[in-house]
Amino acid sequence: MAVIAAMVPHFFDAGRAREIMATLAGAIAPGSYLIISVGCGVPEVGDRLVKEYEAGTLRNHPPAEIASFFAGAQVLDPPGITFAADWEPGALASRPALTGVHVLAGVGRLPASRQP
């Protein structure tokens, strides 16, 4: 089974995003996958977008914080949490550093069994 949280976590503060993902992870079978994509930007660009976006409240989570949303799932590496386009077959092996606003994505696999 897989849960896909596509372009969702950036609408919540980090603590709430972790709670949501942990709740979803707890509701699916061991060995399932969490797929997460998040809008993310360097502070000077991402913070400006957060202020200008009017359809809802955005948060600009740094990559390390995004990693915390995987609720105990082992993030598949390669490619890890990276530019969403890197998950395409034949994508570039590596991209330059985060320089503006991008979509970061990762796939994590939950442990095959749960501890009591």
C-alpha positions in Angstrom: 0.0 0.0 0.0 1.1 3.6 -0.5 0.1 6.9 0.9 0.8 9.9 -1.4 1.0 13.3 0.3 1.6 15.3 -2.9 2.2 19.0 -2.2 0.4 18.8 1.2 2.9 19.1 4.1 3.9 22.7 3.2 0.4 23.8 4.3 1.2 22.8 7.9 3.8 23.7 10.5 6.4 21.1 11.0 4.9 19.6 14.1 1.5 19.2 12.6 2.9 17.8 9.3 4.8 15.1 11.4 1.6 14.3 13.3 -0.4 13.9 10.1 2.2 11.7 8.4 2.6 9.6 11.6 -1.2 9.1 11.8 -1.3 8.0 8.1 1.8 5.7 8.6 0.1 4.1 11.6 -3.0 3.3 9.6 -1.4 1.4 6.8 0.2 -2.1 6.6 3.8 -2.7 7.6 6.0 -2.6 4.6 3.9 0.1 2.9 5.3 3.3 1.4 5.0 7.0 2.2 5.4 9.2 -0.8 5.8 12.9 0.0 6.3 16.0 -2.1 6.8 19.5 -0.7 7.3 22.9 -2.1 10.6 24.2 -0.7 12.9 27.1 -1.3 15.9 28.9 -0.1 14.9 31.3 2.6 15.0 34.6 0.6 12.8 33.1 -2.2 10.7 30.7 -0.2 9.9 33.2 2.5 8.8 35.7 0.0 6.4 33.1 -1.6 5.0 32.3 1.8 4.1 36.0 2.3 2.7 36.5 -1.2 0.6 33.3 -1.4 -3.0 34.1 -0.7 -5.0 30.9 -1.2 -3.8 29.4 2.2 -1.0 29.4 4.7 2.3 28.1 3.4 5.3 27.0 5.3 8.8 26.9 3.8 10.3 23.7 5.3 14.0 23.1 4.8 15.1 19.7 3.5 16.2 18.4 6.9 12.7 19.2 8.3 11.0 17.5 5.4 13.0 14.3 6.2 11.2 14.3 9.6 7.9 13.9 7.9 8.6 10.3 7.0 7.3 9.0 10.3 9.9 6.2 10.8 9.9 5.1 7.2 13.3 4.3 5.6 13.7 6.9 2.8 14.8 5.1 -0.4 18.3 6.1 -1.4 19.1 6.8 -4.1 17.8 9.3 -4.7 16.7 10.2 -1.2 14.8 13.4 -0.6 15.6 15.3 -3.8 14.2 17.3 -6.6 10.9 15.7 -7.7 12.2 15.4 -11.3 15.0 13.2 -10.1 12.5 10.4 -9.6 11.9 10.3 -13.4 13.5 7.4 -15.2 16.6 8.7 -16.9 16.8 11.8 -14.7 20.1 13.5 -14.1 22.2 11.7 -11.5 22.5 14.9 -9.4 21.3 18.4 -9.6 22.7 21.7 -8.3 22.0 22.9 -4.8 18.6 24.3 -3.9 18.7 27.8 -5.5 15.1 29.0 -5.7 11.8 27.3 -5.1 11.5 23.7 -6.1 9.4 20.6 -5.4 11.3 18.1 -3.2 10.1 14.5 -3.0 11.0 11.3 -1.4 9.7 7.7 -1.0 9.9 6.0 2.3 9.2 2.4 3.2 7.7 1.5 6.6 9.3 -1.4 8.5 8.0 -4.8 7.5 6.8 -5.4 11.1 5.7 -3.1 13.9 7.0 -3.2 17.4 4.4 -3.8 20.1 
